[in-house]
Amino acid sequence: MRKTEQHIILRTENLSIGYKHKKEITVIARDINLKLPEGNLIAVIGVNGSGKTTLIKTLTNNLQKIEGKVFIKNIDLDELDNLSTSKMISLVLTNQLISKNLTAFELIALGRQPYTNWLGTLTKEDLYKINEALELVEISALRDRKCHEISDGQFQKVLIARALAQDTPLLILDEPTNHLDLYHKVSILKLLKKLCVETHKTILFASHELNLALQLCDQLIIIKDKKLISGSPEELINGNELTSLFNDDLVYFNESSKSFQIKQ
């Protein structure tokens, strides 16, 4: 057990997430006890409005938790300042305000900000990490291209490379396949899986791509009815946790094919 605990990158204790507005508190989910192991690809799934983005923002200290604790490598997240947190967690949000006049190299280099001096001078170590990220994501050919000149799928890879260059044990992405076609959705998620294997980093992402997540992820986190359930795809299937994910009769989980299908 002790050996397993040493390889837990992030864990929560009795975490409740939601929003505080003046004296009013809206709870999205409560009693969350998560463990994210090293080198795992983990998807947060749930219907629209279930709290996927709320969870991600809370785990990264971008949203104040209602109660409970979040630990990153056994360090209480509340004890870390912004700089220390940015050396532990890389965050890629959808619709970030990023200048696409930057080249791919320049944008990826921003991932080294937690380590550079106040002038932003890049050291040999910084350059090594940037070039390593370009190679890992297989976009070295794009390094000098302006980001407005590349496709949405390529731009998403640049954002992933920036997160890799930040050199943190945990990468968190909010719907990284948003606005992409099926081919590029698969490409991005297979890339994330490959990165987990090759770098041993833990990658957590929110997604609506349920069938892809079932095929590629080591662990799924389901948010439903203010509760959170986690486990491997096999554990969740055997526990019938996926059959009640949707409340209507349009979509159902087919246990024989282990996929979500349209009800005829």
C-alpha positions in Angstrom: 0.0 0.0 0.0 2.8 2.4 0.9 4.5 1.9 -2.4 1.2 2.7 -4.2 0.7 5.9 -2.2 4.1 7.1 -3.2 3.0 7.1 -6.9 -0.1 9.1 -6.3 0.4 12.5 -8.0 -2.8 14.2 -6.8 -5.4 13.2 -4.2 -8.3 14.9 -2.6 -9.8 14.5 0.9 -13.6 15.1 1.3 -13.5 17.8 -1.3 -16.6 19.7 -2.2 -16.7 21.9 -5.3 -19.0 24.6 -6.4 -19.4 28.4 -6.3 -19.5 31.0 -3.6 -21.4 34.2 -4.3 -21.5 36.6 -1.3 -23.2 34.4 1.4 -24.7 32.0 -1.1 -23.0 28.6 -1.8 -23.8 26.4 -4.7 -22.5 22.9 -4.4 -21.8 21.0 -7.6 -20.3 17.8 -6.0 -19.3 16.9 -2.5 -17.3 14.2 -0.6 -14.8 13.8 -3.4 -11.9 11.5 -2.6 -9.8 11.1 -5.7 -6.4 9.5 -6.3 -4.6 10.2 -9.6 -1.7 7.8 -10.1 1.6 8.6 -11.9 1.6 7.9 -15.6 -2.2 7.5 -16.0 -4.5 9.1 -18.6 -7.7 10.0 -16.8 -10.9 11.5 -18.3 -13.5 13.5 -16.4 -16.9 12.7 -18.1 -20.4 13.8 -17.5 -23.4 15.6 -19.1 -23.3 19.3 -19.8 -23.3 21.3 -16.6 -22.4 18.3 -14.4 -19.2 20.1 -13.1 -16.3 18.9 -15.2 -14.8 22.4 -15.6 -15.6 23.3 -12.0 -13.6 20.2 -10.9 -10.6 21.1 -13.1 -10.5 24.7 -11.9 -10.8 23.7 -8.3 -8.0 21.1 -8.6 -5.7 23.8 -10.1 -6.6 26.5 -7.5 -8.3 28.6 -10.2 -11.6 28.3 -8.2 -12.0 28.3 -4.5 -13.1 25.0 -3.1 -16.1 24.8 -0.8 -14.4 22.5 1.7 -11.9 19.7 1.9 -8.3 19.3 0.8 -6.3 18.9 -2.4 -2.8 17.4 -2.3 -0.2 17.5 -5.1 2.6 15.0 -4.4 1.5 15.0 -0.7 1.8 18.8 -0.5 -1.4 20.7 0.5 -2.2 22.9 -2.5 -3.2 25.7 -0.1 0.4 25.8 1.1 1.8 26.5 -2.4 2.1 30.0 -3.9 1.3 30.5 -7.6 4.9 30.0 -8.8 5.2 26.7 -6.9 1.8 25.5 -8.1 2.9 26.3 -11.7 5.9 24.0 -11.2 3.5 21.2 -10.2 0.5 21.5 -12.5 0.3 22.6 -16.2 -3.2 23.8 -17.2 -4.6 24.0 -20.8 -8.0 25.6 -20.9 -10.3 25.9 -23.9 -10.7 29.4 -25.4 -7.7 30.8 -23.7 -6.8 34.3 -24.8 -3.5 33.6 -26.6 -1.9 35.7 -29.3 -1.8 33.6 -32.5 0.8 36.0 -33.9 3.4 34.0 -31.9 5.3 31.2 -33.5 4.8 27.7 -32.2 8.3 27.9 -30.6 7.5 31.2 -28.9 4.2 29.9 -27.5 5.8 26.7 -26.2 8.5 28.8 -24.7 5.9 30.5 -22.5 5.7 27.2 -20.6 9.2 28.0 -19.2 8.0 31.2 -17.4 8.1 29.5 -13.9 11.8 28.9 -14.3 13.1 32.0 -16.2 14.4 35.2 -14.7 12.3 38.5 -14.8 13.7 39.2 -18.3 12.4 35.8 -19.5 15.9 34.8 -20.7 16.0 31.2 -21.9 18.8 29.1 -20.6 20.2 25.9 -22.2 17.9 23.9 -19.9 14.9 25.9 -21.1 15.8 25.4 -24.8 16.3 21.7 -24.2 12.8 21.4 -22.6 11.2 23.3 -25.4 12.9 21.3 -28.1 12.1 18.1 -26.2 8.4 19.1 -26.1 8.4 19.8 -29.8 9.8 16.3 -30.5 7.5 14.5 -28.1 4.4 16.0 -29.7 5.9 15.5 -33.1 5.6 19.1 -34.3 9.2 20.1 -34.8 8.4 21.1 -38.4 6.0 23.8 -37.1 8.4 25.5 -34.7 8.8 28.7 -36.8 5.2 28.8 -38.1 2.9 31.5 -36.8 0.0 29.9 -34.8 -2.6 31.6 -37.0 -1.1 29.7 -39.9 -1.7 26.2 -38.6 -4.8 24.1 -38.2 -6.9 23.8 -35.0 -5.5 20.3 -34.4 -1.9 21.5 -34.8 -2.6 24.4 -32.5 -3.9 22.0 -29.8 -0.7 20.1 -30.1 1.3 23.3 -29.6 -0.7 24.0 -26.4 0.1 20.5 -25.2 3.8 21.0 -26.0 3.7 24.2 -24.0 2.3 22.3 -21.0 5.0 19.6 -21.5 7.7 22.3 -21.6 6.4 23.5 -18.2 7.8 20.2 -16.9 5.2 19.4 -14.3 4.2 15.9 -13.0 0.5 16.7 -13.7 -1.1 18.1 -16.9 -4.7 19.1 -16.8 -6.7 19.9 -20.0 -10.3 21.2 -20.4 -11.9 19.6 -23.4 -8.7 19.4 -25.6 -10.6 17.9 -28.5 -13.2 20.7 -28.7 -14.0 21.9 -32.3 -11.9 19.1 -33.8 -13.2 16.5 -36.3 -13.2 12.8 -35.4 -9.8 12.0 -36.9 -8.1 14.8 -35.0 -10.0 14.0 -31.8 -8.5 10.5 -31.9 -5.1 11.9 -32.8 -5.0 14.2 -29.8 -6.2 11.5 -27.3 -3.8 8.9 -28.7 -1.1 11.5 -28.3 -2.0 12.1 -24.7 -1.9 8.4 -24.0 1.5 8.1 -25.7 2.8 11.0 -23.5 1.7 9.3 -20.3 3.6 6.1 -21.3 6.7 7.9 -22.5 7.1 10.6 -19.9 5.3 9.0 -16.9 3.3 12.2 -16.4 -0.2 12.1 -15.2 -2.7 13.7 -17.6 -6.3 14.6 -16.5 -8.7 16.0 -19.1 -12.4 16.8 -19.3 -14.2 15.4 -22.3 -17.5 14.6 -24.0 -15.8 11.9 -26.1 -17.1 9.0 -24.0 -16.4 6.1 -26.4 -12.8 7.3 -27.0 -12.2 7.8 -23.3 -13.4 4.2 -22.7 -10.9 2.9 -25.2 -7.9 4.9 -24.3 -8.0 6.0 -20.6 -6.6 4.2 -17.6 -9.2 5.8 -15.4 -12.6 7.6 -15.7 -14.1 10.1 -13.3 -17.9 10.4 -13.6 -19.7 13.4 -12.2 -23.4 12.8 -11.7 -26.1 14.0 -9.3 -23.5 15.9 -7.2 -21.5 12.8 -6.7 -18.2 11.6 -8.2 -17.4 8.0 -9.1 -13.9 7.0 -10.3 -12.3 3.8 -11.5 -10.9 2.0 -14.5 -13.3 1.6 -17.5 -13.6 -2.1 -16.7 -14.5 -1.4 -13.1 -17.1 1.2 -14.0 -18.6 -1.2 -16.6 -18.8 -4.1 -14.2 -20.3 -1.9 -11.6 -23.0 -0.7 -14.0 -22.0 2.9 -13.4 -22.2 3.8 -17.1 -25.7 2.6 -17.7 -27.3 5.5 -15.7 -25.0 8.3 -17.0 -27.8 9.7 -19.2 -31.3 10.2 -17.8 -33.2 10.1 -21.1 -33.9 7.4 -23.7 -31.9 8.8 -26.5 -28.5 7.2 -25.6 -27.7 4.0 -23.8 -24.6 2.1 -22.8 -24.3 -1.2 -24.7 -22.5 -3.7 -22.4 -21.7 -6.1 -25.2 -19.8 -3.5 -27.3 -18.7 -1.5 -24.3 -19.8 1.7 -26.0 -22.5 4.3 -25.9 -25.0 4.0 -28.7 -28.1 5.8 -30.1 -31.3 4.2 -29.0 -33.3 3.2 -32.1 
